[in-house]
Amino acid sequence: MAAMRRDSMYDTNVSNQENTNVEAIHELPSQEMLRGQRGITGLETAIILIAFVVVASVFAFTILSSGVFAAERAKESIHAGLRDTRSSITSRGTTRAFTGYDASNTAAVYKVSFAVANAVSGQPVDLTPPYTADGTSTDPDISTGAEYVTVVSYSDETQYMPDVPWTITFVGSNNGDNLLEQGETAEITVWLMDRDTGTTVTSSSSVAIMDGTSNGGGTGGVGSTATLLVKNRSFSIEMKPPRGAIISVDRTTPASLKTVMQLR
């Protein structure tokens, strides 16, 4: 009986050991699969991280490029602003208007003058005029071959003249050219009508409309269809140099016109 029990216990132990080995054999593939899955997961994580790094690098490069571009544009704008500022002119002193009488003995302003100078120390401004005035026969006179780049316009309540005649006279120290440089002052005269210098300015027909037929005469000012600048009339003159700020002269004629008037 004792021998049979020992045999039975031995068989039981052998059976249990075999079952344990079988379970271990079944578990081996599962552990290998888990290790394989961990490897795949690590590779996917690495790929994702690399993708993030690449995207971040591209984004950072784009941001830096945009910043550099914006900085360059800002630099260009600053330089352009400084260049325009150094090329600007400004009005100095008072504005004067001069009155004459047309063929119907109507009093009208035929020219307006004001002084200009450099706004700040900087680049010279080309003030080559399209006309001259010599005080003989009819003024103004066309300056043949003049290549002017500064344009003067006139407007009032009823009309706009985009390119009216104007002349220049330098006041005080200057070097004899038409460049407005540091320390120089120039008087700009805007002509709205022709002036017959052979007739006293207070007499009838001392001024006339601009038709370009009398001694060259002027064109671009008050013509046959335009309105005379008479009393109680607001007007604006704009001087537009090739660079820099535009000078705007806004004035109103008084209730009674005189030969020479200071307009405020």
Residue pairs with C-beta under 8 A, 6 or more apart in sequence:
83 123
83 243
84 243
84 244
84 245
85 119
85 120
85 122
85 244
86 120
86 121
86 122
86 123
86 244
87 122
87 123
87 125
87 241
87 243
87 244
88 118
88 119
88 120
88 122
88 125
88 241
88 243
88 244
88 245
89 116
89 117
89 118
89 119
89 125
89 180
89 239
89 241
89 244
89 245
89 247
90 116
90 117
90 118
90 119
90 245
90 247
91 114
91 115
91 116
91 247
91 249
92 114
92 115
92 116
92 117
92 185
93 114
93 115
94 114
94 262
94 263
94 264
95 112
95 113
95 114
95 249
95 251
95 262
95 263
95 264
96 112
96 113
96 114
96 260
96 261
96 262
96 263
97 109
97 111
97 112
97 251
97 253
97 260
97 261
97 263
98 109
98 110
98 111
98 112
98 113
98 201
98 259
98 260
98 261
99 107
99 108
99 109
99 110
99 201
99 257
99 258
99 259
99 260
99 261
100 107
100 108
100 110
100 193
100 195
100 201
100 202
100 206
100 207
101 107
101 108
101 201
101 202
101 203
101 204
101 205
101 206
101 207
102 108
102 193
102 204
102 205
102 207
102 208
102 209
102 228
103 204
103 205
103 208
104 204
105 204
106 228
106 230
107 230
107 231
107 257
108 192
108 193
108 207
108 222
108 228
108 229
108 230
108 257
109 192
109 228
109 229
109 230
109 253
109 257
110 191
110 192
110 193
110 194
110 195
110 207
111 189
111 190
111 191
111 192
111 193
111 195
112 189
112 190
112 192
112 237
112 249
112 251
112 263
113 187
113 188
113 189
113 190
114 187
114 188
114 237
114 249
115 171
115 185
115 186
115 187
115 188
116 127
116 180
116 185
116 186
116 188
116 239
116 247
117 180
117 184
117 185
117 186
118 125
118 180
118 181
118 182
118 183
118 184
119 244
119 245
121 182
122 182
123 243
124 179
124 180
124 181
125 150
125 179
125 180
125 241
125 242
125 243
125 244
126 149
126 150
126 178
126 179
126 180
126 241
126 242
127 150
127 168
127 178
127 179
127 180
127 186
127 188
127 241
128 146
128 147
128 148
128 149
128 150
128 178
129 143
129 146
129 148
129 166
129 167
129 168
129 178
130 142
130 143
130 146
130 148
130 165
130 166
131 140
131 141
131 142
131 143
131 146
131 165
131 166
131 167
131 191
131 218
132 140
132 141
132 143
132 167
133 139
133 140
133 141
133 167
133 189
133 191
134 141
135 197
136 197
137 196
137 197
137 198
137 214
137 215
138 194
138 195
138 196
138 197
138 214
138 215
138 216
138 217
139 191
139 194
139 195
139 197
140 165
140 167
140 191
140 194
140 195
140 217
140 218
141 215
141 216
142 212
142 216
142 217
142 218
142 219
149 241
149 242
150 239
150 240
150 241
150 242
151 162
151 163
151 239
151 240
152 163
152 164
152 166
152 188
152 190
152 237
152 238
152 239
152 240
153 160
153 161
153 162
153 163
153 164
153 237
153 238
153 240
154 160
154 161
154 164
154 190
154 192
154 221
154 235
154 236
154 237
155 161
155 235
155 236
155 238
156 227
156 229
156 233
156 234
156 235
156 236
157 233
157 234
158 227
159 226
159 227
161 220
161 221
161 222
161 226
162 220
163 220
164 190
164 191
164 192
164 220
164 221
165 190
165 191
165 210
165 218
165 219
165 220
165 221
166 188
166 189
166 190
166 191
167 188
167 189
167 191
168 178
168 186
168 187
168 188
168 189
169 186
169 187
169 189
170 184
170 185
170 186
170 187
171 185
171 186
171 187
172 184
172 185
173 183
173 184
174 181
174 184
174 186
175 181
175 184
180 186
188 239
190 237
191 210
191 218
191 221
192 210
192 221
192 222
192 229
193 207
193 208
193 209
193 210
193 218
193 221
193 222
193 228
194 207
194 208
194 209
194 210
194 214
194 217
194 218
194 221
195 201
195 206
195 207
196 205
196 206
196 207
196 208
196 214
199 205
199 206
200 206
201 207
201 259
202 259
208 214
209 221
209 222
209 223
209 224
209 226
210 217
210 218
210 219
210 220
210 221
210 222
210 223
211 217
211 219
211 223
211 224
212 218
212 219
222 228
222 229
229 235
229 253
230 253
230 257
231 253
231 254
231 255
231 256
231 257
232 252
232 253
232 254
232 255
233 252
233 253
234 250
234 251
234 252
234 253
235 250
235 251
235 252
235 253
236 248
236 249
236 250
236 251
237 248
237 249
238 246
238 247
238 248
238 249
239 246
239 247
239 248
239 249
240 246
251 263
251 264
252 263
253 261
253 263
254 261
254 263
